[in-house]
């Protein structure tokens, strides 16, 4: 077998791999001898089928396997000898293609972009600032009030009272378009909070001022982008019967409220809230510090980047931003999205930092444990209620999905590794100052 270099330019590499016909024939013969004892054929005892007949019946398939094994082996040996690591799966093409005939040498062309040599980096010179926010009494009280607000109840207003924003009205309604009642447009004893925006625009406004016992005709137009296409843009009439008007009443801040949220009493609930707030502050602070770390690392190294990785990343960024700007476009029939210079610059940064963190993690032997992966899959599976098992099976059979879940875990562990050896000072700030720092982070 012979491997000949045909291109070595920057990170681009190209080689021809030649597998002599004699080597292939020997490999086929070896495989036939290996399977001969298990083969049965009409007219012959098991294991006694002549080699010529075996080759005639199984030779073409075994020849294909032998060719693949030989090429895979040559590629593996090449990467072990050169130390090259391809940025993406190498492009392998057979020279001659359909014109190749059995008995000829097999020649393939292998092309790839090698990962660059990453320069050594002394991460102990990194200096970082960790923003620290304490959960003070005012923050805890604010969170308590929010809990009380979400746990609010409604009490009947005095008979004859007019409904206003924030009130809950209980209604029966029947909706029709062009005089025809439509599916899903009818309900009884429906509790609707005025001003919640939970119904079609204009619906709740027309019920403001209604009293218990009133019959109200609500006329609205379904939005053009309404989910049910047969109703989109149509004018509708809802016949509503107001059965009750209720005023909101926030829950009291007491032990009973605490028990609703799983705490023994109000003081225990305050302790829980304080811990949750500080955990949220710590997460936000980590995001700020991580950005500062990445900014420093980005300015500490420079090396060539595989163009294919940068191009793929720029395309992914452009595609992601397109869908963020067009949230109603759920399919992928929008045609090609050309990355801008800004997308390409961001892609360069991402690829450079990704390769650098990967190399630091490799040299530090950073590993993502099976337990950490399982937890990541569990967290992701919660987004699919009732289909958790199916999601687990999908991940188990999908190496690409496994990599998507593993990559951010690995990156965070590498970041923690760097931070552990860096000089980190703490700075006490208010939650408003922390929020300002979070808001200042550009999307990466």
WODA-V115885 format. One record per residue. PSI is psi as a letter, one per 30 degrees, with the letter a starting at -180 (* if undefined). OMEGA is omega as a letter, one per 20 degrees, with the letter a starting at -180 (NA if undefined). Layout:
((PSI	OMEGA) (PSI	OMEGA))
//
This chain:
((k	a) (k	r) (k	a) (k	r) (k	r) (f	r) (k	r) (i	a) (j	a) (b	r) (f	a) (k	a) (k	r) (k	a) (k	r) (k	r) (k	a) (k	r) (j	a) (k	r) (e	a) (e	r) (e	r) (e	a) (e	r) (e	r) (e	r) (e	r) (e	r) (e	a) (e	r) (e	r) (e	a) (e	a) (f	a) (e	a) (f	a) (f	a) (k	r) (k	r) (k	a) (k	r) (f	a) (k	r) (l	r) (k	r) (f	a) (g	r) (k	a) (k	a) (e	a) (e	r) (e	r) (e	a) (e	r) (e	a) (e	a) (f	a) (e	a) (e	r) (e	r) (e	r) (e	r) (e	r) (e	a) (e	r) (e	a) (e	r) (e	a) (e	a) (e	r) (e	r) (e	r) (e	r) (e	a) (e	r) (e	a) (e	a) (e	r) (e	a) (e	a) (f	a) (g	r) (k	r) (j	a) (k	r) (e	r) (l	r) (k	a) (k	r) (j	a) (k	r) (k	r) (k	r) (k	a) (e	r) (b	a) (f	a) (f	a) (k	r) (k	r) (k	a) (f	r) (l	r) (k	r) (k	r) (k	r) (l	r) (k	r) (k	a) (k	r) (l	r) (k	a) (k	r) (k	a) (l	r) (k	a) (k	a) (l	r) (k	a) (k	r) (j	a) (f	r) (f	r) (f	a) (k	r) (k	a) (l	r) (k	r) (k	r) (k	a) (k	r) (k	r) (k	r) (j	a) (l	a) (e	a) (e	r) (e	r) (e	r) (e	r) (e	r) (e	r) (e	a) (e	r) (e	r) (e	r) (e	r) (e	a) (f	r) (g	a) (l	r) (l	r) (k	a) (k	a) (k	r) (l	r) (k	a) (k	a) (f	r) (k	r) (k	a) (k	r) (l	a) (k	a) (f	r) (l	r) (k	r) (k	r) (k	a) (l	r) (k	r) (l	r) (k	a) (k	r) (l	r) (k	a) (h	r) (f	a) (k	r) (k	a) (l	a) (k	r) (g	a) (g	a) (k	r) (l	r) (k	r) (h	a) (k	r) (j	a) (k	r) (j	a) (k	a) (f	a) (f	a) (g	a) (f	r) (l	a) (k	r) (k	r) (f	a) (e	a) (e	a) (e	a) (f	r) (f	r) (k	a) (f	r) (l	r) (l	r) (k	r) (f	a) (k	r) (k	a) (k	r) (j	a) (k	r) (k	a) (l	r) (k	r) (k	r) (l	r) (e	a) (g	a) (k	a) (e	r) (j	a) (f	a) (f	r) (f	a) (k	r) (f	a) (k	r) (k	a) (l	r) (k	r) (k	r) (j	a) (k	r) (j	a) (j	a) (f	r) (l	r) (k	a) (k	r) (k	r) (k	r) (j	r) (k	r) (k	r) (k	r) (j	a) (a	a) (e	a) (e	r) (e	a) (e	a) (f	r) (f	a) (g	r) (g	r) (l	a) (e	a) (a	a) (e	r) (e	r) (e	r) (e	r) (e	r) (e	r) (e	a) (e	r) (e	r) (e	r) (e	r) (e	a) (e	r) (e	r) (e	r) (e	a) (e	r) (e	r) (e	r) (e	r) (e	r) (e	r) (e	a) (e	r) (e	r) (e	r) (e	r) (e	a) (e	r) (e	r) (e	a) (e	a) (f	a) (f	a) (f	a) (l	r) (k	r) (l	a) (k	r) (k	r) (j	a) (e	a) (e	r) (e	a) (e	a) (e	r) (e	a) (e	r) (e	r) (e	r) (e	r) (e	a) (e	a) (e	a) (e	a) (e	r) (e	a) (f	r) (e	r) (f	r) (i	a) (f	a) (f	a) (j	a) (f	a) (a	a) (h	a) (g	a) (g	a) (a	a) (k	r) (j	a) (k	r) (k	r) (l	r) (e	r) (e	r) (e	a) (e	r) (e	r) (e	r) (e	r) (e	r) (e	a) (e	a) (e	a) (e	a) (e	r) (e	r) (e	a) (e	r) (e	r) (e	a) (e	r) (e	r) (e	r) (e	a) (f	r) (g	a) (h	r) (k	a) (k	r) (j	a) (l	r) (e	r) (e	r) (e	r) (e	r) (e	r) (e	r) (e	r) (e	r) (e	a) (e	a) (e	a) (f	a) (f	r) (f	a) (i	a) (k	r) (f	a) (g	a) (e	a) (e	r) (e	r) (e	r) (e	a) (e	r) (e	a) (e	a) (e	a) (f	a) (j	a) (e	a) (e	r) (e	r) (e	a) (e	r) (e	r) (e	a) (e	a) (e	a) (e	r) (e	r) (e	a) (e	a) (e	r) (e	r) (e	r) (e	r) (e	r) (e	a) (e	a) (e	a) (f	r) (g	a) (l	r) (j	a) (k	r) (l	a) (k	r) (k	r) (k	r) (l	r) (l	r) (f	r) (e	r) (e	r) (e	r) (e	r) (e	r) (e	r) (e	a) (f	a) (f	a) (k	r) (l	r) (k	r) (*	NA))
//
